[in-house]
Amino acid sequence: MGSDAGGNDTAGSGCRVMQTALALEGGGTSIAEARHRATEFLSQAQEGHGLPVSQQVLELTQLVVSELVTNARKYAPGPVLMELRLTAHAVDIVVWDSDPTLPAARDADPGRIGQHGLEIVQAVTENLSVAPEPVGKRITARIALQEETDSPGRGPL
């Protein structure tokens, strides 16, 4: 089940230009549905608002959406909410789930199989924050629309 919330504000310094929200009820298709929504959202931003969404930004957004929604579906009971917010400078991917356990990126371990999702998200985003909510938690990842010239590795959570 999906829900939309579209908002169009002016593209001032950091003001929201567009947003959309999606409620994911479960099942194996929710991750693909979330990636598809992200792709549509960024295509609309580029075509309808003339915002510079490069192929790299699109691919990073799909990766981050996939990792965050996968983790939420895997570890949290109940629904997952995803919100995408776009400003003139960045896209924010916000995922809420009902599990109150706050995740933390683990130290790199090339021998560990799996559980690298948060490390990957942290490495490719401009900013990553995890916040407790009255029910569950909210994870927000920001991807800059303008590609950086040096590596996008970020600091710890």
Phi, psi and chi 1 to 4 in degrees:
 res  aa     phi    psi   chi1   chi2   chi3   chi4
   1 MET       -  133.3  172.0  170.0  122.6      -
   2 GLY  -123.2  153.8      -      -      -      -
   3 SER  -135.5  144.1   66.1      -      -      -
   4 ASP  -110.8  144.6  -98.3  -34.8      -      -
   5 ALA  -139.0  107.8      -      -      -      -
   6 GLY  -105.6  131.4      -      -      -      -
   7 GLY  -134.2  138.6      -      -      -      -
   8 ASN  -125.8  108.6  -64.4  -33.6      -      -
   9 ASP  -110.5  173.1  -63.0  -22.6      -      -
  10 THR   -69.4  153.8   59.9      -      -      -
  11 ALA   -89.5   48.5      -      -      -      -
  12 GLY   -70.8 -168.3      -      -      -      -
  13 SER   -70.1   96.6   72.6      -      -      -
  14 GLY    84.0   -4.7      -      -      -      -
  15 CYS   -68.0  144.2  -67.3      -      -      -
  16 ARG   -64.0  133.9 -165.1  169.9  -27.1  144.0
  17 VAL   -98.7  -45.5  174.4      -      -      -
  18 MET  -145.9  158.4  -65.6  173.2   56.7      -
  19 GLN  -154.8  156.3   71.1  179.2   34.3      -
  20 THR  -148.1  154.5 -169.7      -      -      -
  21 ALA  -134.5  151.9      -      -      -      -
  22 LEU  -143.7  126.5  179.5   63.4      -      -
  23 ALA   -95.8  124.8      -      -      -      -
  24 LEU  -109.6  116.2  -59.2  162.7      -      -
  25 GLU   -84.3  -19.7  -65.5  -61.5  -32.2      -
  26 GLY   134.6 -173.2      -      -      -      -
  27 GLY    83.6  164.2      -      -      -      -
  28 GLY   -69.4  -17.2      -      -      -      -
  29 THR   -84.6  -10.3   61.4      -      -      -
  30 SER   -64.2  -33.9   61.0      -      -      -
  31 ILE   -69.7  -45.4  -61.7  160.9      -      -
  32 ALA   -63.8  -39.1      -      -      -      -
  33 GLU   -61.9  -41.3 -177.1 -177.6   -2.0      -
  34 ALA   -66.0  -43.4      -      -      -      -
  35 ARG   -62.6  -42.7  -81.4 -167.0  -48.9  -97.0
  36 HIS   -62.4  -42.3 -178.2   70.7      -      -
  37 ARG   -62.7  -41.2  175.7   64.0   62.7   90.2
  38 ALA   -62.3  -42.6      -      -      -      -
  39 THR   -63.0  -47.2  -59.9      -      -      -
  40 GLU   -60.0  -43.6  -73.4  179.5  -20.7      -
  41 PHE   -61.1  -47.2  178.3   71.2      -      -
  42 LEU   -71.1  -33.3  -68.2  177.8      -      -
  43 SER   -64.0  -42.1  -66.0      -      -      -
  44 GLN   -63.8  -38.3 -178.5 -176.7    4.7      -
  45 ALA   -62.9  -41.4      -      -      -      -
  46 GLN   -71.8  -48.1 -170.7  168.3   22.7      -
  47 GLU   -75.4  -42.0  -64.6  164.5   11.8      -
  48 GLY   -87.0  -25.9      -      -      -      -
  49 HIS  -122.5   -2.6  -64.6  -82.4      -      -
  50 GLY    66.0   24.4      -      -      -      -
  51 LEU   -80.0  143.8  -68.5  173.5      -      -
  52 PRO   -77.5   94.5   30.6  -35.0      -      -
  53 VAL  -109.8  102.6  179.4      -      -      -
  54 SER   -77.1  167.0   69.1      -      -      -
  55 GLN   -60.8  -37.4 -174.2   64.5   30.8      -
  56 GLN   -63.9  -43.3  179.9  179.0   -6.2      -
  57 VAL   -63.8  -42.3  168.5      -      -      -
  58 LEU   -60.1  -47.0  175.3   62.7      -      -
  59 GLU   -66.9  -40.0  -69.9  170.2    2.1      -
  60 LEU   -65.2  -38.9  -71.5  176.3      -      -
  61 THR   -63.7  -44.2  -59.7      -      -      -
  62 GLN   -61.1  -41.7  -69.8  171.6  -32.5      -
  63 LEU   -62.4  -48.6  172.7   65.6      -      -
  64 VAL   -64.7  -44.5  170.1      -      -      -
  65 VAL   -57.4  -47.5  163.1      -      -      -
  66 SER   -60.2  -46.8 -177.5      -      -      -
  67 GLU   -65.5  -46.3  -69.1  -65.4  -22.8      -
  68 LEU   -69.2  -42.4  -66.0 -178.9      -      -
  69 VAL   -69.3  -39.0  171.3      -      -      -
  70 THR   -58.6  -47.1  -64.4      -      -      -
  71 ASN   -62.3  -42.9  -74.5  -13.4      -      -
  72 ALA   -63.8  -43.4      -      -      -      -
  73 ARG   -65.8  -34.9  -63.2  -74.3  -16.1  130.8
  74 LYS   -75.4  -40.8 -175.9  174.6 -179.6  179.0
  75 TYR  -106.7  -15.2  -63.3  109.0      -      -
  76 ALA  -112.1  133.8      -      -      -      -
  77 PRO   -75.7  151.3   29.3  -34.1      -      -
  78 GLY    86.6 -166.6      -      -      -      -
  79 PRO   -73.8  162.2   28.1  -34.3      -      -
  80 VAL  -125.3  135.5  172.4      -      -      -
  81 LEU  -113.1  133.2  -57.4  175.4      -      -
  82 MET  -121.8  134.2  179.4 -175.7   78.0      -
  83 GLU  -127.1  136.9 -175.9  177.7    0.7      -
  84 LEU  -114.4  129.7  -58.9  169.8      -      -
  85 ARG  -125.4  135.5  -59.6  179.9 -157.9  144.5
  86 LEU  -123.2  131.9 -171.0   67.9      -      -
  87 THR  -115.2 -177.9   68.2      -      -      -
  88 ALA   -67.9  -14.4      -      -      -      -
  89 HIS  -118.1  -20.0  -54.4  -69.5      -      -
  90 ALA  -157.7  162.1      -      -      -      -
  91 VAL  -114.2  130.5   58.8      -      -      -
  92 ASP  -104.1  131.1  -73.3  -18.6      -      -
  93 ILE  -109.2  117.5  -60.0  129.6      -      -
  94 VAL  -117.5  124.7 -177.2      -      -      -
  95 VAL  -124.3  126.1  174.9      -      -      -
  96 TRP  -112.1  139.9  170.4   88.5      -      -
  97 ASP  -141.9  170.7   67.5   54.2      -      -
  98 SER   -88.4   -3.5   59.6      -      -      -
  99 ASP   -80.8  122.1 -177.3    4.2      -      -
 100 PRO   -75.9  -10.1   27.4  -33.1      -      -
 101 THR   -68.6  122.1  -54.9      -      -      -
 102 LEU   -85.8  123.9  -59.8 -179.1      -      -
 103 PRO   -77.4  157.4   31.2  -35.8      -      -
 104 ALA  -138.8  140.6      -      -      -      -
 105 ALA   -65.0  138.8      -      -      -      -
 106 ARG   -93.8  161.7  -61.4  168.3   70.4 -176.3
 107 ASP   -62.6  147.1  -69.7  -25.1      -      -
 108 ALA   -59.2  135.8      -      -      -      -
 109 ASP  -148.9   98.2  178.7   -0.2      -      -
 110 PRO   -61.8  -18.2   10.6  -15.6      -      -
 111 GLY   -84.8  -14.0      -      -      -      -
 112 ARG   -75.9  132.4 -175.5  174.5   70.8 -129.1
 113 ILE   -98.3  121.5  -62.2  173.7      -      -
 114 GLY    78.1 -176.8      -      -      -      -
 115 GLN    58.3   38.7  -60.8 -176.4  -14.9      -
 116 HIS  -108.8    2.2  -64.5  -80.3      -      -
 117 GLY   -56.4  -49.0      -      -      -      -
 118 LEU   -67.3  -34.6 -159.4   55.8      -      -
 119 GLU   -61.7  -42.8  -65.8  168.9   40.6      -
 120 ILE   -63.2  -48.1  -67.9  167.4      -      -
 121 VAL   -58.9  -44.5  170.2      -      -      -
 122 GLN   -61.7  -37.0 -170.0  172.9   16.8      -
 123 ALA   -71.7  -29.3      -      -      -      -
 124 VAL  -103.9   -0.6  -58.3      -      -      -
 125 THR  -108.7  157.0   57.4      -      -      -
 126 GLU   -72.8  -35.2 -179.1  177.9   83.9      -
 127 ASN  -153.0  143.3 -173.0   43.0      -      -
 128 LEU  -138.0  126.4  178.4   65.1      -      -
 129 SER  -133.0  146.9   64.7      -      -      -
 130 VAL  -124.2  126.9  178.7      -      -      -
 131 ALA  -133.2  134.9      -      -      -      -
 132 PRO   -70.0  149.1   23.0  -28.3      -      -
 133 GLU  -122.0  165.0  -68.7  -71.3  -38.9      -
 134 PRO   -52.9  -34.3  -27.6   34.9      -      -
 135 VAL  -128.9  114.5  174.8      -      -      -
 136 GLY    82.7 -146.0      -      -      -      -
 137 LYS  -148.9  164.1   66.4 -177.9  163.8  -62.5
 138 ARG  -128.3  129.8 -179.2 -176.4   64.5 -115.3
 139 ILE  -115.3  128.1  -60.9  175.6      -      -
 140 THR  -122.0  125.5  -56.1      -      -      -
 141 ALA  -119.9  134.9      -      -      -      -
 142 ARG  -114.9  130.7  173.4  167.4  -75.2  172.8
 143 ILE  -118.6  123.7  -62.6  172.1      -      -
 144 ALA   -69.5  141.0      -      -      -      -
 145 LEU   -72.9  -31.2  -69.6 -179.0      -      -
 146 GLN   -90.4  124.1  -60.5  -60.7  -42.7      -
 147 GLU   -68.9  142.9  -62.2  169.6   19.1      -
 148 GLU   -88.1  153.7  -64.1 -174.3   19.3      -
 149 THR   -82.0  -31.7   53.8      -      -      -
 150 ASP  -100.7  176.6   45.5   -9.6      -      -
 151 SER   -62.2  142.4   96.9      -      -      -
 152 PRO   -82.9   13.9   28.7  -31.4      -      -
 153 GLY   -55.5  135.9      -      -      -      -
 154 ARG  -115.6  174.0  -51.0  -63.3  179.2 -131.6
 155 GLY   -76.8  178.1      -      -      -      -
 156 PRO   -69.1  164.0   22.4  -28.6      -      -
 157 LEU   -62.5      -  -72.0  174.7      -      -
